[in-house]
Amino acid sequence: MTTPGTDPNSPAFTQEEMDALVDEAHRRGVHVAAHAHGAEGARAAVRAGVDTIEHGTFLDAATIDLLVAEDVVLVPTLSAPYHIVRNADHATDEALQKTHDVYERHLEAFADAVEAGVEIVGGTDAGTPFNYHGANATELSFMAEYGMDPHDALVAMTGRAADVIGLDDAGTLESDSFADFLVAEDDPLEDLGTLRNPETVVKGGEVVAGTSFDRLAE
């Protein structure tokens, strides 16, 4: 989307190249995430056996069906195009034109994938223009706004995201897990926006930001 002279809908690898890349990565025990905007490239990646598809901007019905059949996870990264469109004055003309052309299609493809039963996990594509690390709560709101149940979106951004990339003992509130969590003032199932301003941030069982446990108990 932001690389000059490229077509987001055009595959970068042949099927044979994808097969070899995924086979070599899996032989070494490495998770394979495919950056795929176009449906043709996404299908090639799924056929090659990737673990996750990032973006899925132009997913069509055939590709969505393949994702479901092969149990491949979609990481929609709805935040990435949103921030470029909302910062038009600072984006290059080419990047802005590409993003405008695909933004609505991306939202439609995401909604279609959710409805079809594609498994979704949360990710933001942080590092793209105006899309900063730590904005996962905004991505959660987008996921719910454009088709996901709020509870499913929360699980997708926490427990399932950790599980999909093989991060043990993370993403859940249970004994022996990493004690990394937020304390919110309101019920996030009623308003996911409350997660953007948590009362307390806990990492490894220690309060690293916000109100202390002692104050919360008062």
C-alpha positions as a Python dict, from the first residue, in 0.01 Angstrom:
ca = {
    (1, 'M'): (0, 0, 0),
    (2, 'T'): (279, 245, 80),
    (3, 'T'): (557, 108, -143),
    (4, 'P'): (586, 327, -455),
    (5, 'G'): (513, 160, -788),
    (6, 'T'): (346, -154, -652),
    (7, 'D'): (-1, -299, -706),
    (8, 'P'): (-158, -426, -381),
    (9, 'N'): (-369, -672, -579),
    (10, 'S'): (-74, -838, -755),
    (11, 'P'): (98, -1145, -599),
    (12, 'A'): (470, -1110, -529),
    (13, 'F'): (546, -1484, -540),
    (14, 'T'): (451, -1779, -757),
    (15, 'Q'): (275, -2078, -604),
    (16, 'E'): (598, -2279, -625),
    (17, 'E'): (790, -2007, -441),
    (18, 'M'): (522, -1987, -172),
    (19, 'D'): (525, -2365, -129),
    (20, 'A'): (901, -2367, -83),
    (21, 'L'): (902, -2073, 159),
    (22, 'V'): (633, -2218, 383),
    (23, 'D'): (781, -2567, 375),
    (24, 'E'): (1124, -2439, 480),
    (25, 'A'): (980, -2219, 756),
    (26, 'H'): (766, -2498, 898),
    (27, 'R'): (1058, -2742, 887),
    (28, 'R'): (1233, -2502, 1123),
    (29, 'G'): (930, -2465, 1346),
    (30, 'V'): (859, -2106, 1245),
    (31, 'H'): (512, -1947, 1226),
    (32, 'V'): (433, -1822, 875),
    (33, 'A'): (232, -1502, 837),
    (34, 'A'): (153, -1393, 480),
    (35, 'H'): (111, -1024, 401),
    (36, 'A'): (-170, -1050, 144),
    (37, 'H'): (-398, -785, 1),
    (38, 'G'): (-516, -954, -318),
    (39, 'A'): (-737, -1262, -330),
    (40, 'E'): (-507, -1448, -571),
    (41, 'G'): (-206, -1404, -345),
    (42, 'A'): (-408, -1500, -38),
    (43, 'R'): (-526, -1821, -205),
    (44, 'A'): (-168, -1910, -302),
    (45, 'A'): (-58, -1851, 57),
    (46, 'V'): (-338, -2067, 198),
    (47, 'R'): (-264, -2347, -47),
    (48, 'A'): (101, -2329, 58),
    (49, 'G'): (-1, -2383, 421),
    (50, 'V'): (58, -2047, 590),
    (51, 'D'): (-63, -2005, 947),
    (52, 'T'): (-211, -1657, 919),
    (53, 'I'): (-312, -1408, 650),
    (54, 'E'): (-242, -1045, 736),
    (55, 'H'): (-481, -783, 588),
    (56, 'G'): (-695, -984, 341),
    (57, 'T'): (-805, -661, 178),
    (58, 'F'): (-957, -800, -141),
    (59, 'L'): (-1084, -1135, -13),
    (60, 'D'): (-1356, -1275, -236),
    (61, 'A'): (-1604, -1556, -167),
    (62, 'A'): (-1377, -1831, -304),
    (63, 'T'): (-1084, -1716, -91),
    (64, 'I'): (-1297, -1685, 221),
    (65, 'D'): (-1428, -2038, 165),
    (66, 'L'): (-1069, -2160, 134),
    (67, 'L'): (-970, -1989, 458),
    (68, 'V'): (-1254, -2168, 635),
    (69, 'A'): (-1179, -2505, 475),
    (70, 'E'): (-807, -2491, 556),
    (71, 'D'): (-858, -2336, 901),
    (72, 'V'): (-627, -2044, 827),
    (73, 'V'): (-652, -1743, 1057),
    (74, 'L'): (-713, -1387, 932),
    (75, 'V'): (-546, -1087, 1097),
    (76, 'P'): (-743, -799, 940),
    (77, 'T'): (-538, -498, 1061),
    (78, 'L'): (-827, -257, 1006),
    (79, 'S'): (-625, 20, 1173),
    (80, 'A'): (-368, 47, 893),
    (81, 'P'): (-579, 197, 612),
    (82, 'Y'): (-793, 393, 861),
    (83, 'H'): (-500, 600, 983),
    (84, 'I'): (-371, 677, 633),
    (85, 'V'): (-714, 795, 517),
    (86, 'R'): (-757, 1007, 830),
    (87, 'N'): (-417, 1174, 781),
    (88, 'A'): (-451, 1258, 414),
    (89, 'D'): (-257, 1583, 442),
    (90, 'H'): (58, 1393, 545),
    (91, 'A'): (39, 1088, 317),
    (92, 'T'): (193, 1065, -30),
    (93, 'D'): (-51, 1104, -317),
    (94, 'E'): (9, 747, -433),
    (95, 'A'): (-36, 592, -88),
    (96, 'L'): (-350, 795, -28),
    (97, 'Q'): (-501, 698, -365),
    (98, 'K'): (-430, 329, -309),
    (99, 'T'): (-575, 341, 40),
    (100, 'H'): (-891, 523, -68),
    (101, 'D'): (-942, 268, -344),
    (102, 'V'): (-930, -28, -106),
    (103, 'Y'): (-1057, 103, 229),
    (104, 'E'): (-1427, 26, 183),
    (105, 'R'): (-1346, -302, 11),
    (106, 'H'): (-1131, -401, 310),
    (107, 'L'): (-1421, -342, 549),
    (108, 'E'): (-1657, -542, 328),
    (109, 'A'): (-1411, -832, 300),
    (110, 'F'): (-1366, -837, 677),
    (111, 'A'): (-1741, -843, 740),
    (112, 'D'): (-1785, -1122, 484),
    (113, 'A'): (-1507, -1325, 648),
    (114, 'V'): (-1661, -1288, 994),
    (115, 'E'): (-2003, -1391, 865),
    (116, 'A'): (-1855, -1696, 690),
    (117, 'G'): (-1685, -1815, 1009),
    (118, 'V'): (-1322, -1735, 932),
    (119, 'E'): (-1123, -1731, 1255),
    (120, 'I'): (-1004, -1378, 1334),
    (121, 'V'): (-721, -1272, 1562),
    (122, 'G'): (-626, -915, 1647),
    (123, 'G'): (-332, -722, 1506),
    (124, 'T'): (-278, -361, 1407),
    (125, 'D'): (8, -359, 1151),
    (126, 'A'): (177, -103, 1376),
    (127, 'G'): (452, 81, 1196),
    (128, 'T'): (246, 180, 895),
    (129, 'P'): (192, 557, 864),
    (130, 'F'): (30, 716, 1173),
    (131, 'N'): (-38, 368, 1314),
    (132, 'Y'): (151, 344, 1642),
    (133, 'H'): (226, 60, 1880),
    (134, 'G'): (-9, 40, 2176),
    (135, 'A'): (-331, 115, 1983),
    (136, 'N'): (-478, -235, 2008),
    (137, 'A'): (-790, -100, 2177),
    (138, 'T'): (-872, 105, 1869),
    (139, 'E'): (-841, -206, 1651),
    (140, 'L'): (-1080, -385, 1888),
    (141, 'S'): (-1338, -114, 1837),
    (142, 'F'): (-1305, -144, 1459),
    (143, 'M'): (-1343, -523, 1472),
    (144, 'A'): (-1666, -491, 1669),
    (145, 'E'): (-1798, -202, 1460),
    (146, 'Y'): (-1758, -391, 1135),
    (147, 'G'): (-1893, -731, 1221),
    (148, 'M'): (-1752, -906, 1528),
    (149, 'D'): (-1926, -970, 1857),
    (150, 'P'): (-1744, -761, 2125),
    (151, 'H'): (-1663, -1070, 2333),
    (152, 'D'): (-1524, -1248, 2027),
    (153, 'A'): (-1316, -942, 1944),
    (154, 'L'): (-1169, -935, 2296),
    (155, 'V'): (-1076, -1302, 2279),
    (156, 'A'): (-933, -1253, 1931),
    (157, 'M'): (-701, -976, 2054),
    (158, 'T'): (-588, -1161, 2368),
    (159, 'G'): (-606, -1537, 2422),
    (160, 'R'): (-648, -1648, 2062),
    (161, 'A'): (-380, -1410, 1934),
    (162, 'A'): (-132, -1550, 2186),
    (163, 'D'): (-232, -1907, 2107),
    (164, 'V'): (-202, -1865, 1730),
    (165, 'I'): (160, -1745, 1750),
    (166, 'G'): (254, -2006, 2009),
    (167, 'L'): (295, -1767, 2301),
    (168, 'D'): (233, -1990, 2600),
    (169, 'D'): (89, -1866, 2929),
    (170, 'A'): (-32, -1539, 2782),
    (171, 'G'): (-360, -1379, 2687),
    (172, 'T'): (-575, -1539, 2959),
    (173, 'L'): (-660, -1470, 3321),
    (174, 'E'): (-577, -1798, 3493),
    (175, 'S'): (-326, -1950, 3731),
    (176, 'D'): (32, -1971, 3597),
    (177, 'S'): (-30, -1726, 3314),
    (178, 'F'): (165, -1404, 3278),
    (179, 'A'): (-13, -1148, 3495),
    (180, 'D'): (-45, -891, 3217),
    (181, 'F'): (-387, -724, 3215),
    (182, 'L'): (-586, -404, 3226),
    (183, 'V'): (-837, -288, 3486),
    (184, 'A'): (-1119, -94, 3320),
    (185, 'E'): (-1370, 137, 3486),
    (186, 'D'): (-1661, 18, 3272),
    (187, 'D'): (-1767, -311, 3118),
    (188, 'P'): (-1577, -345, 2787),
    (189, 'L'): (-1853, -569, 2650),
    (190, 'E'): (-2080, -267, 2673),
    (191, 'D'): (-1819, -20, 2545),
    (192, 'L'): (-1486, -139, 2407),
    (193, 'G'): (-1373, 223, 2407),
    (194, 'T'): (-1317, 200, 2783),
    (195, 'L'): (-1003, -2, 2712),
    (196, 'R'): (-838, 303, 2558),
    (197, 'N'): (-822, 464, 2902),
    (198, 'P'): (-773, 185, 3158),
    (199, 'E'): (-772, 255, 3528),
    (200, 'T'): (-468, 33, 3580),
    (201, 'V'): (-209, -146, 3367),
    (202, 'V'): (-50, -456, 3517),
    (203, 'K'): (257, -633, 3375),
    (204, 'G'): (397, -945, 3537),
    (205, 'G'): (175, -887, 3838),
    (206, 'E'): (308, -536, 3901),
    (207, 'V'): (120, -212, 3844),
    (208, 'V'): (313, -19, 3579),
    (209, 'A'): (61, 259, 3511),
    (210, 'G'): (-255, 402, 3663),
    (211, 'T'): (-418, 346, 3997),
    (212, 'S'): (-255, 106, 4245),
    (213, 'F'): (-440, -202, 4372),
    (214, 'D'): (-463, -43, 4718),
    (215, 'R'): (-639, 261, 4577),
    (216, 'L'): (-871, 46, 4366),
    (217, 'A'): (-980, -143, 4678),
    (218, 'E'): (-1075, 174, 4863),
}
